[in-house]
Amino acid sequence: MPVTNQRTAGHAFLRHLYADVYYPDHVLDKGRAILLRLCERIEAGQPSDLTALYALTHAATEEFNDLEAEFEAAGSEIETVAREEIAEDFWFVASAYGFEDADAEELIAPREW
């Protein structure tokens, strides 16, 4: 199911990371796919409150946790710059779907990065 929200459909997820050779594009592509799947899940499930949204963002965060080994295998890691960029994109998604009052830390609470 393609993303229909115009803000998220046209957003360049992980843009700053793609611009830095330290982060391998093939792993970033997987991270971008996680964020797009999150958008699809939000559109399909239409969470009615923050608790429902957090369930979706936590699942996506767990997917990012699984990418850490791939970053490391490629000579990279999810360090400070990447953490900030990923967190900003989670916040962007929440706000694009009307959850401006979401807690930025709670969106990614199960993160291991």
C-alpha positions as CSV (number, residue, x, y, z in Angstrom):
1,M,0.0,0.0,0.0
2,P,1.6,3.3,-1.1
3,V,1.8,6.2,1.4
4,T,-0.9,8.7,0.6
5,N,-0.1,11.4,3.1
6,Q,1.5,14.1,1.0
7,R,3.9,15.3,3.7
8,T,5.4,11.8,4.3
9,A,5.2,10.7,0.7
10,G,7.4,13.5,-0.4
11,H,9.8,13.5,2.6
12,A,13.4,12.6,2.2
13,F,13.8,10.2,5.1
14,L,17.4,10.0,6.6
15,R,18.5,12.7,4.2
16,H,21.5,13.9,6.2
17,L,22.7,10.3,6.7
18,Y,22.6,9.6,3.0
19,A,24.8,12.7,2.5
20,D,27.5,11.2,4.7
21,V,29.7,8.4,3.3
22,Y,30.1,7.0,6.9
23,Y,26.5,5.5,6.6
24,P,26.2,2.8,4.0
25,D,23.3,3.5,1.5
26,H,22.2,-0.2,1.5
27,V,21.6,-0.1,5.2
28,L,20.0,3.4,5.1
29,D,17.7,2.0,2.4
30,K,16.4,-0.5,5.0
31,G,15.9,2.3,7.5
32,R,14.0,4.4,5.0
33,A,11.8,1.3,4.3
34,I,11.1,0.9,8.0
35,L,9.9,4.5,8.2
36,L,7.8,4.2,5.1
37,R,6.2,1.0,6.5
38,L,5.5,2.9,9.7
39,C,3.6,5.5,7.6
40,E,1.7,2.7,5.8
41,R,0.8,1.1,9.1
42,I,-0.4,4.5,10.5
43,E,-2.6,5.0,7.4
44,A,-3.9,1.5,7.5
45,G,-4.7,1.4,11.2
46,Q,-5.4,5.0,11.8
47,P,-4.4,5.0,15.5
48,S,-6.9,6.9,17.5
49,D,-4.6,8.0,20.4
50,L,-1.0,8.2,21.4
51,T,-1.0,4.7,23.0
52,A,-2.0,3.2,19.6
53,L,0.6,5.4,17.8
54,Y,3.4,4.4,20.3
55,A,2.6,0.7,19.6
56,L,3.4,1.3,16.0
57,T,6.5,3.5,16.5
58,H,7.8,1.0,19.1
59,A,7.6,-1.8,16.5
60,A,9.4,0.3,14.0
61,T,12.1,1.2,16.6
62,E,12.6,-2.5,17.2
63,E,13.3,-2.9,13.5
64,F,15.9,-0.2,13.7
65,N,17.4,-2.0,16.7
66,D,17.9,-5.0,14.3
67,L,19.7,-2.8,11.8
68,E,22.6,-2.1,14.2
69,A,24.4,-5.3,13.3
70,E,24.2,-4.4,9.6
71,F,25.6,-0.9,10.3
72,E,28.5,-2.5,12.2
73,A,29.2,-5.1,9.5
74,A,29.5,-2.2,7.1
75,G,31.9,-0.3,9.3
76,S,29.4,2.1,10.6
77,E,27.1,2.4,13.6
78,I,24.0,4.2,14.8
79,E,25.8,6.9,16.8
80,T,24.9,10.4,17.9
81,V,24.3,11.9,14.5
82,A,22.3,8.9,13.2
83,R,20.3,8.7,16.5
84,E,19.2,12.3,16.1
85,E,18.3,12.0,12.4
86,I,16.3,8.8,13.1
87,A,14.5,10.4,16.1
88,E,13.7,13.5,14.0
89,D,12.2,11.4,11.3
90,F,10.0,9.5,13.8
91,W,8.8,12.9,15.2
92,F,8.2,14.1,11.6
93,V,6.0,11.1,11.0
94,A,4.0,11.5,14.2
95,S,3.4,15.2,13.5
96,A,2.5,14.6,9.8
97,Y,-0.3,12.3,11.0
98,G,-1.6,14.8,13.5
99,F,0.2,13.6,16.7
100,E,2.0,16.9,17.4
101,D,1.6,16.2,21.1
102,A,3.6,12.9,20.9
103,D,6.6,12.6,23.2
104,A,9.7,12.4,21.1
105,E,11.4,10.0,23.5
106,E,8.4,7.8,23.9
107,L,8.1,7.4,20.1
108,I,11.4,5.5,20.2
109,A,11.4,4.3,23.8
110,P,12.6,0.7,23.1
111,R,15.7,1.9,21.1
112,E,19.0,0.3,21.8
113,W,21.0,2.9,19.8
